[in-house]
Amino acid sequence: MTRFATLAFVAAGCAATSSAQASIQFCNQFPQKIYVAIAYPQDDNSWVSRGWIEVDSGYCSEFDSALHPSALYYRAESVPFRNTHGVSVTQIWSGSGHQFAIWENDNFNYWNAQQKVLNSSLADFALVADGLAPDATVTVTIEQDGVHTTKSVQTPPRPNATP
């Protein structure tokens, strides 16, 4: 299996038991295919990192729809491509200051990802949002310019309480 094989745990039409289904999706407007990893906290203050989800240019892909994290970080990497000078490059979208375990060679799902585990290396991730509601819908779009990202977090309106 190659590093960028599509994740088996990517939701491809999971059934939801409620009408307010949360989702985490990544959209790619960059002209090259990208791969995305995420990191999120557990109840015991440890972190999980998962990757790689494949997102073709012009498309969106969803992570596990059963996932309802309170905070979410991501890292995206393009496939290698030739820039305008003919040099092979890989574009990376991440932040600084928050590192989580990744495995460059294949898909991964690491517990205690705030530290180096198994075959991992630590890599920078960018914050999407903190304090997420369990039914929040999160969308991160990698923009065509290869520099900017757009983040959207939406929470369904709460029904009015009856007296």
N, C-alpha and C positions, 0 to 999 in steps of 0.2 A: 504494500500500500504506500502511496506517495504522501508527502506532507500535506498536499492540498486535496486529498480525496474528500468528497462531500461527507459531512458528519452524518452518522447514522441516527443521531438524536435530533436532527433538524425536524421541526414540525412540518409535516406535509399534509395538513388537513386533519389534525387531531380534533376529536369531538370534545365539545365543551359542555359542562353541565349547567352553566348559567349564561344568561344573555349578556352579561358584562364580562366578556373575555378579555383578559390582558394579553398583550403581545409585545415582543421585542423584535423589531425588524431593522435590517440594514439595507439601504438603497445605494446603488452605485451609479453615479453619473460620470465617473472618471472613464476615460476611453480604454482602460485595461481592466481585466478581471482582477478582483481583489479577494482576499481571505480575511476573515474577521475572527477574533477571539474576544471573549468577555470574561470579566471577573466580578464576583458578587459575594457579600458576606453571608455567613451562616449564623444561627442563633447563638453558638458558642464563641463568637467573635473571631472565628477562623474564616478563611476565604476559599472559594472555589474558583478555578480558572478553567475555561473550556474553549476549545477551538479545533479545527478551523472550519468556518462556514464559508462556502464558496458563493460569491455574488458576481454574476456576469455584468458587464457594462450595460447600463440601461435597465437593469432589473433590481428587484428587491428580494431578500430572503429572510425568513423568520427563524429565530431560535425557538427552542422548546416553548410552546404556548402555555405549558403548565408551570413555568417559572415565574415567580412573583417576588423578585428581590427588593429589598429596601434601599439598596444603592446599586449602581451599575457603572462599571468601567469597561472600556473597549480598547482594542488595538487592531488596526487594519494594515495590511501589507498588499501591495500590488504584485502581480507576477512580474518577473524581470522583463524589461522592454528596452528598446533602443531610443534614447532621447534625440533631440535635434542635432547633436554632435556625433551621433552614431555610437555612443557609449551605452553599454548595458547598465541599467539602473533599476532599483526597486524603490518605489515610493512607500513611505511608512507614515501612518497617522497614529499618533500617540501623544501623551502628555509627559510631564516630568514629575518626579516625586512619588509616584505610586507604581511600584513594580510588583509584578506577579509572575508566577512560574508559567513558562510556555515550553513547548517542544517544537523545534523548527522542522523536524523530519516527518511529522505525521500528526494526526489528530490526537488530542489529549483531553483529559478530564482530571485535574489535580485538586486534591483536598489539601488544606494547609498551604495554599498557593501563595501566601504572603512570604514564603521562604522557598529556597531551592529544594525541590523534591525529585526523587527518582532521576530520570534522564533530562531534567529541565534546565533551563537557564532563566534568570530573572530579566524581564523586559518591561519597559515603560508602557503604561496604559493611561488613557485619558478618561476623566470623569464625564459620564453622561448626565447623571442626576443622583442626588442623595435625598433621602426622605420620600421615596416613591410609595404611593398607595398600592395596595395589593392588586387593584384592578386597573392600574395605569397602563396605557399603551405608549410605548416608546419607539420612536423612529429616528435613526441616525442616517443622514445622507452624506455620502462622500461626493463633493461637488466636482464638476468637470475640470476646474482649474487645477485640481490636485493639491490644493492648499487648504481650502475652506471645507468645513463640515457644517451641516445644519442639524440641530437636535430639536426634537419635538416630543413633549411629554403631555399626554392628555389623560384626564381622569373623567369618567362618566359622571354626570350630575347625580347627586344623591336624591332619592325620592323624598318628598315632604313627609315629615312625621305626622301621624294622625293622633289627635288628642285622646 
